Amino acid sequence: MKILLICPQPQTATALEAFSDKFGHTISSCSEIRDAQAALESWRADLIVFEMGQDASARLSLIEGHKLRNPAVTLALVGDGSDSQIAEALRSGAEAYLTAPLRPKLLQLTLSPLLRNAQLTSLATTAQDEAARVQEELQGSLERQKEAITEKELTYRELLLAYSQLQELNQQKNNFLASATHELRTPVTVIKGYHRILLDGRLGELAPQQREVLQESEQSCTRLIKIINSLLELSRIESGKLELFYQDYDLAANFKLIVSQMKEFSKRKRLSVVLKLEKELPRLRCDREKINQVLANLLENAIKYTQPGGKIFISARPHFWDRAASSGTGRPDVQGVASVLLNALVIQVSDTGIGISPEHQQEIFDQFTQVSSNQMDRSGLGLGLAISKRIIEAHGGRIWVDSQVNSGSRFTFLMPLNPVEAPVTAANKHSH
C-alpha cells in the first residue's frame, strides 16, 4: 500500500517510516504544503497522513478537494490534540486523528485497519471499473450483434428476392426450351422421312454419290433428333414432369438388345463388348424405357471415349444395399458381404478408354457439361449423364464413376429391386 506524508514533523516521519518498514508499505513525503499538489497528482496514495500544525484550515483545503475528487483515498490527520484541531478533523471527514508524538502500538492499531479498508476499497473500485468495462463491451457486442442480425435479415430478403427471380427465369428458360424443341422436332422428323423415301428408291434410283450424300444427311438428322429429344427430356425433368411407368424388367434380355443395337457403332472402332451377367438375376421393377436409355447412354459414352481396339465390359449382379451405410455419398460398398436379404442390383459399364481426371468426376453429371480432357469426340450437348443421373435417382438409386486418366472408367449404378412406385421427379428428390 502507498502512504503519502504531508508536512510531517521529524518525529512523525520517523514513526511512520518505522511502521511502513515493518509492514511492507511504500512511503513518500513532501515537507511543504506548496509541494502537496504535485505529490497528490503523481503519487496516487492509498493513505494520506497530514500533520496539521498551525493554520490547519487553510492547509487542509487542498487535501479536502483531492479527497472529494478521489473518495477512495483514506485521510489520517496528526495534531496536538487541541479541541480546535479535533473539530477541524471531524469537519474535514478524516477517517482517523492521531495525537503527536505518535506511539508505535497506537499507530499500528489505528493505521492497519485504515490500510485494510483502503485496500478493500481499492479492490472494490477496480472491480467496479472492470465491471463497467465489461458492461460497456457487452453493450457494444449487443449493438454489433443487432447490426449483424439486421444485415443478415436484409441479405436474406435480398437472397429470397434473387432466388424468386432465378426461379422465374429458370421457368421461362424451361418453357422456351420445351417450345423451341417441339417446334424443331417436327420439321427435322419430316426431313429424315424424306431422306428415307429417297434412300429406299421410291422416287427413283440414286447415283452412288447421291446415296452417300443422303446417308450422311440422314445421319445428321438422326443426331439432331437425338439432341432435340434430350432437350425435351431435360425440360420435362426440370419442370417436374418426369413420370415413371413401372413394369417388370428382364435385365439380361434388355442388355443383349442394347448391345446388339450398338454393335455397328462398336464394330467400326474395332471394340469388343463383353457382357458379364450372373445367372438367375432377379427381375427388376422399373421404367424399362428409361433404364434402357441410361444403359444405352453409358454404353455409347464408353464406345465414344475408348480408343480403337479397346474393350468394354458390362456386368450386373445382385447386391445387398445398406442405404444407411452409404452416408449420402452415393458410393456404397458394392463389394459388400453377401446376404440373403438382397434388395438391389449393381450394374457396371467399364471401358479401357481415356478416363476422367478426379477434378472432373463430379461435374460430368451436370447438364451441358463436357470435360475438357475428353478431346476424342466433342459431339452432343453434354446432357446424357445429367439425364441418366436424374432417371436413376428418380427410381431411388445412385450412380457414380471411378476413373483414372488413360486407365479407363467404370460407371456404377445401384437400382433397388422394389422401389417406391410413384411419379417421382429428380427435381422433387433434390428438394428433400
KESE-6550 format. One line per field, with one value per residue (C-alpha): x, z, y; residue in three letters; residue number from 1. Coordinates in steps of 0.2 Angstrom, whole numbers, plus 5000, padded with zeros to 4 digits. Example, Ala and Ser with C-alpha at 12.3 -4.5 7.8 and 13.67 -1.06 7.14 Angstrom:
c1 [5062/5068] $
c3 [5039/5036] $
c2 [4978/4995] $
residuo [ALA/SER] $
num [1/2] $
//
This chain:
c1 [5000/5006/5007/5009/5016/5012/5021/5027/5037/5053/5046/5030/5040/5052/5037/5028/5043/5046/5028/5030/5046/5038/5023/5030/5021/5028/5030/5033/5034/5033/5038/5030/5011/5015/5023/5007/4998/5011/5013/4995/4993/5009/5009/4991/4992/4980/4983/4987/4994/4994/5001/4990/5001/4996/4983/4976/4960/4969/4981/4968/4958/4969/4968/4950/4947/4958/4948/4932/4938/4945/4933/4943/4958/4959/4964/4973/4977/4991/4989/4992/4976/4968/4949/4950/4961/4949/4934/4943/4947/4929/4924/4936/4929/4946/4945/4957/4965/4982/4990/5008/5020/5015/5017/5021/5007/4993/4999/4998/4981/4974/4983/4982/4963/4963/4975/4965/4949/4959/4965/4947/4941/4954/4949/4931/4934/4945/4931/4918/4929/4931/4913/4909/4922/4914/4897/4902/4910/4894/4884/4895/4894/4875/4875/4886/4875/4860/4868/4874/4856/4849/4861/4858/4839/4842/4854/4841/4827/4839/4843/4825/4821/4835/4830/4812/4819/4830/4816/4805/4820/4823/4804/4805/4820/4811/4796/4806/4816/4801/4793/4808/4812/4794/4794/4811/4807/4793/4802/4818/4807/4799/4816/4823/4807/4810/4828/4822/4810/4824/4836/4823/4822/4803/4806/4819/4836/4850/4868/4881/4887/4869/4866/4882/4877/4859/4866/4877/4862/4851/4864/4865/4846/4847/4859/4849/4833/4843/4848/4831/4824/4837/4832/4814/4818/4828/4814/4802/4814/4817/4798/4794/4785/4796/4784/4790/4779/4785/4785/4795/4812/4821/4839/4848/4836/4837/4856/4858/4846/4856/4872/4866/4859/4877/4885/4888/4895/4907/4912/4918/4930/4936/4930/4925/4910/4910/4893/4895/4878/4876/4864/4846/4847/4831/4819/4819/4804/4807/4803/4810/4812/4821/4833/4837/4840/4853/4861/4862/4870/4883/4887/4888/4900/4911/4912/4914/4929/4938/4952/4951/4955/4949/4937/4921/4913/4895/4891/4876/4874/4863/4868/4863/4862/4863/4857/4861/4880/4881/4882/4873/4889/4880/4895/4891/4902/4897/4909/4899/4896/4884/4867/4851/4842/4847/4837/4846/4856/4873/4876/4893/4899/4918/4930/4948/4947/4955/4947/4942/4953/4947/4943/4930/4922/4908/4904/4901/4884/4880/4869/4878/4895/4909/4925/4940/4951/4939/4945/4941/4923/4915/4898/4882/4877/4883/4866/4867/4874/4864/4848/4854/4858/4841/4832/4842/4839/4820/4820/4828/4845/4863/4875/4894/4910/4928/4941/4959/4966/4972/4966/4948/4932/4919/4901/4891/4873/4863/4844/4833/4823/4807/4806/4793/4782/4777/4779/4794/4804/4823/4819/4807/4821/4834/4822/4822] $
c3 [5000/4997/5011/5007/5021/5020/5031/5044/5059/5061/5075/5065/5049/5059/5067/5051/5041/5055/5053/5034/5035/5047/5037/5020/5014/5002/5009/5001/5009/5005/5018/5012/5008/4992/4986/4991/4974/4963/4976/4976/4957/4954/4969/4970/4988/4997/5013/5016/5033/5035/5050/5054/5063/5064/5052/5048/5039/5025/5023/5024/5009/4996/5003/5006/4987/4982/4993/4986/4969/4975/4988/4989/4997/5016/5026/5043/5052/5065/5078/5095/5102/5104/5103/5088/5078/5083/5077/5061/5059/5061/5049/5035/5035/5040/5045/5059/5071/5079/5093/5092/5097/5089/5099/5088/5096/5094/5077/5072/5079/5070/5053/5050/5049/5038/5026/5025/5022/5009/5001/5000/4994/4980/4975/4975/4964/4952/4952/4948/4934/4927/4928/4920/4906/4903/4903/4890/4880/4881/4876/4861/4857/4858/4847/4834/4835/4832/4817/4811/4813/4804/4790/4789/4788/4774/4765/4767/4760/4745/4743/4743/4730/4719/4721/4716/4701/4697/4698/4687/4674/4675/4672/4657/4651/4653/4644/4629/4628/4628/4615/4604/4604/4600/4585/4579/4581/4568/4553/4557/4558/4541/4533/4539/4532/4515/4516/4519/4505/4493/4500/4498/4480/4480/4469/4458/4459/4466/4459/4472/4476/4478/4490/4500/4502/4508/4520/4528/4529/4536/4550/4554/4556/4567/4578/4578/4583/4597/4604/4602/4612/4626/4627/4629/4642/4652/4650/4657/4672/4676/4675/4687/4674/4674/4675/4678/4672/4682/4675/4677/4668/4661/4663/4653/4638/4638/4640/4625/4615/4619/4614/4598/4594/4597/4588/4572/4581/4591/4576/4567/4581/4582/4600/4609/4621/4634/4643/4661/4669/4684/4682/4688/4691/4700/4689/4692/4693/4685/4670/4656/4643/4654/4661/4643/4640/4654/4648/4630/4635/4646/4633/4619/4630/4633/4614/4611/4623/4620/4608/4593/4599/4617/4627/4636/4650/4655/4671/4683/4699/4715/4729/4747/4748/4766/4762/4779/4777/4761/4771/4757/4746/4733/4734/4745/4746/4731/4736/4752/4761/4753/4761/4758/4760/4743/4739/4724/4708/4705/4686/4679/4662/4661/4647/4644/4637/4640/4658/4668/4679/4698/4697/4683/4690/4699/4686/4672/4679/4677/4662/4647/4654/4643/4652/4643/4645/4633/4616/4606/4602/4607/4599/4609/4622/4637/4643/4643/4660/4668/4662/4667/4685/4687/4680/4692/4707/4702/4704/4721/4715/4715/4701/4701/4692/4696/4684/4681/4666/4652/4663/4658/4668/4677/4679/4693/4697/4710/4707/4721/4717/4725/4723/4729/4714/4712/4698/4707/4699/4700/4705/4719/4725/4726/4737/4752] $
c2 [5000/5018/5031/5050/5061/5079/5092/5079/5084/5073/5063/5059/5055/5043/5034/5032/5026/5013/5007/5006/4996/4984/4980/4982/4998/5011/5029/5046/5063/5081/5093/5109/5112/5120/5104/5094/5097/5089/5075/5071/5070/5060/5048/5042/5036/5024/5033/5052/5057/5076/5084/5099/5111/5130/5137/5119/5125/5134/5119/5106/5114/5107/5089/5090/5095/5080/5068/5075/5070/5053/5046/5030/5039/5037/5053/5052/5068/5071/5085/5092/5086/5103/5105/5116/5103/5089/5099/5103/5085/5080/5093/5088/5070/5062/5043/5045/5058/5054/5064/5068/5061/5045/5029/5014/5002/5015/5019/5001/4999/5015/5014/4995/4994/5010/5002/4986/4996/5006/4990/4983/5000/5000/4982/4986/5001/4991/4978/4991/4998/4981/4978/4994/4990/4973/4980/4993/4979/4968/4983/4986/4967/4968/4983/4974/4958/4968/4976/4959/4952/4967/4965/4946/4949/4962/4949/4935/4946/4950/4932/4927/4940/4934/4916/4920/4930/4915/4903/4914/4915/4896/4893/4905/4895/4879/4885/4892/4876/4865/4876/4878/4859/4854/4866/4859/4841/4840/4848/4838/4822/4826/4829/4812/4804/4812/4805/4788/4789/4794/4781/4767/4771/4775/4791/4783/4775/4786/4788/4781/4799/4805/4790/4794/4812/4807/4794/4807/4820/4807/4803/4821/4822/4807/4816/4832/4822/4814/4831/4838/4823/4825/4844/4838/4825/4838/4851/4838/4834/4852/4856/4841/4831/4815/4801/4784/4769/4753/4736/4720/4722/4707/4713/4700/4702/4721/4721/4710/4721/4737/4728/4722/4740/4747/4733/4743/4758/4747/4737/4752/4756/4738/4737/4721/4722/4709/4705/4698/4694/4682/4668/4669/4688/4694/4704/4722/4733/4750/4761/4750/4763/4775/4762/4756/4775/4775/4759/4765/4782/4773/4761/4775/4785/4770/4767/4786/4788/4771/4770/4758/4740/4743/4733/4737/4727/4727/4717/4715/4706/4705/4716/4720/4739/4746/4763/4770/4765/4774/4791/4800/4799/4788/4777/4762/4747/4737/4723/4721/4705/4693/4692/4683/4700/4705/4721/4729/4726/4733/4737/4742/4748/4748/4753/4754/4772/4789/4790/4806/4816/4817/4835/4832/4816/4825/4839/4826/4823/4842/4847/4854/4848/4840/4839/4847/4831/4822/4828/4812/4816/4833/4829/4831/4844/4835/4830/4811/4809/4823/4815/4797/4803/4810/4795/4784/4795/4796/4777/4778/4773/4780/4782/4787/4785/4778/4783/4787/4797/4784/4770/4769/4772/4762/4769/4760/4762/4754/4750/4745/4729/4736/4755/4766/4767/4785/4798/4805/4818/4822/4840/4834/4822/4836/4846/4834] $
residuo [MET/LYS/ILE/LEU/LEU/ILE/CYS/PRO/GLN/PRO/GLN/THR/ALA/THR/ALA/LEU/GLU/ALA/PHE/SER/ASP/LYS/PHE/GLY/HIS/THR/ILE/SER/SER/CYS/SER/GLU/ILE/ARG/ASP/ALA/GLN/ALA/ALA/LEU/GLU/SER/TRP/ARG/ALA/ASP/LEU/ILE/VAL/PHE/GLU/MET/GLY/GLN/ASP/ALA/SER/ALA/ARG/LEU/SER/LEU/ILE/GLU/GLY/HIS/LYS/LEU/ARG/ASN/PRO/ALA/VAL/THR/LEU/ALA/LEU/VAL/GLY/ASP/GLY/SER/ASP/SER/GLN/ILE/ALA/GLU/ALA/LEU/ARG/SER/GLY/ALA/GLU/ALA/TYR/LEU/THR/ALA/PRO/LEU/ARG/PRO/LYS/LEU/LEU/GLN/LEU/THR/LEU/SER/PRO/LEU/LEU/ARG/ASN/ALA/GLN/LEU/THR/SER/LEU/ALA/THR/THR/ALA/GLN/ASP/GLU/ALA/ALA/ARG/VAL/GLN/GLU/GLU/LEU/GLN/GLY/SER/LEU/GLU/ARG/GLN/LYS/GLU/ALA/ILE/THR/GLU/LYS/GLU/LEU/THR/TYR/ARG/GLU/LEU/LEU/LEU/ALA/TYR/SER/GLN/LEU/GLN/GLU/LEU/ASN/GLN/GLN/LYS/ASN/ASN/PHE/LEU/ALA/SER/ALA/THR/HIS/GLU/LEU/ARG/THR/PRO/VAL/THR/VAL/ILE/LYS/GLY/TYR/HIS/ARG/ILE/LEU/LEU/ASP/GLY/ARG/LEU/GLY/GLU/LEU/ALA/PRO/GLN/GLN/ARG/GLU/VAL/LEU/GLN/GLU/SER/GLU/GLN/SER/CYS/THR/ARG/LEU/ILE/LYS/ILE/ILE/ASN/SER/LEU/LEU/GLU/LEU/SER/ARG/ILE/GLU/SER/GLY/LYS/LEU/GLU/LEU/PHE/TYR/GLN/ASP/TYR/ASP/LEU/ALA/ALA/ASN/PHE/LYS/LEU/ILE/VAL/SER/GLN/MET/LYS/GLU/PHE/SER/LYS/ARG/LYS/ARG/LEU/SER/VAL/VAL/LEU/LYS/LEU/GLU/LYS/GLU/LEU/PRO/ARG/LEU/ARG/CYS/ASP/ARG/GLU/LYS/ILE/ASN/GLN/VAL/LEU/ALA/ASN/LEU/LEU/GLU/ASN/ALA/ILE/LYS/TYR/THR/GLN/PRO/GLY/GLY/LYS/ILE/PHE/ILE/SER/ALA/ARG/PRO/HIS/PHE/TRP/ASP/ARG/ALA/ALA/SER/SER/GLY/THR/GLY/ARG/PRO/ASP/VAL/GLN/GLY/VAL/ALA/SER/VAL/LEU/LEU/ASN/ALA/LEU/VAL/ILE/GLN/VAL/SER/ASP/THR/GLY/ILE/GLY/ILE/SER/PRO/GLU/HIS/GLN/GLN/GLU/ILE/PHE/ASP/GLN/PHE/THR/GLN/VAL/SER/SER/ASN/GLN/MET/ASP/ARG/SER/GLY/LEU/GLY/LEU/GLY/LEU/ALA/ILE/SER/LYS/ARG/ILE/ILE/GLU/ALA/HIS/GLY/GLY/ARG/ILE/TRP/VAL/ASP/SER/GLN/VAL/ASN/SER/GLY/SER/ARG/PHE/THR/PHE/LEU/MET/PRO/LEU/ASN/PRO/VAL/GLU/ALA/PRO/VAL/THR/ALA/ALA/ASN/LYS/HIS/SER/HIS] $
num [1/2/3/4/5/6/7/8/9/10/11/12/13/14/15/16/17/18/19/20/21/22/23/24/25/26/27/28/29/30/31/32/33/34/35/36/37/38/39/40/41/42/43/44/45/46/47/48/49/50/51/52/53/54/55/56/57/58/59/60/61/62/63/64/65/66/67/68/69/70/71/72/73/74/75/76/77/78/79/80/81/82/83/84/85/86/87/88/89/90/91/92/93/94/95/96/97/98/99/100/101/102/103/104/105/106/107/108/109/110/111/112/113/114/115/116/117/118/119/120/121/122/123/124/125/126/127/128/129/130/131/132/133/134/135/136/137/138/139/140/141/142/143/144/145/146/147/148/149/150/151/152/153/154/155/156/157/158/159/160/161/162/163/164/165/166/167/168/169/170/171/172/173/174/175/176/177/178/179/180/181/182/183/184/185/186/187/188/189/190/191/192/193/194/195/196/197/198/199/200/201/202/203/204/205/206/207/208/209/210/211/212/213/214/215/216/217/218/219/220/221/222/223/224/225/226/227/228/229/230/231/232/233/234/235/236/237/238/239/240/241/242/243/244/245/246/247/248/249/250/251/252/253/254/255/256/257/258/259/260/261/262/263/264/265/266/267/268/269/270/271/272/273/274/275/276/277/278/279/280/281/282/283/284/285/286/287/288/289/290/291/292/293/294/295/296/297/298/299/300/301/302/303/304/305/306/307/308/309/310/311/312/313/314/315/316/317/318/319/320/321/322/323/324/325/326/327/328/329/330/331/332/333/334/335/336/337/338/339/340/341/342/343/344/345/346/347/348/349/350/351/352/353/354/355/356/357/358/359/360/361/362/363/364/365/366/367/368/369/370/371/372/373/374/375/376/377/378/379/380/381/382/383/384/385/386/387/388/389/390/391/392/393/394/395/396/397/398/399/400/401/402/403/404/405/406/407/408/409/410/411/412/413/414/415/416/417/418/419/420/421/422/423/424/425/426/427/428/429/430/431/432] $
//
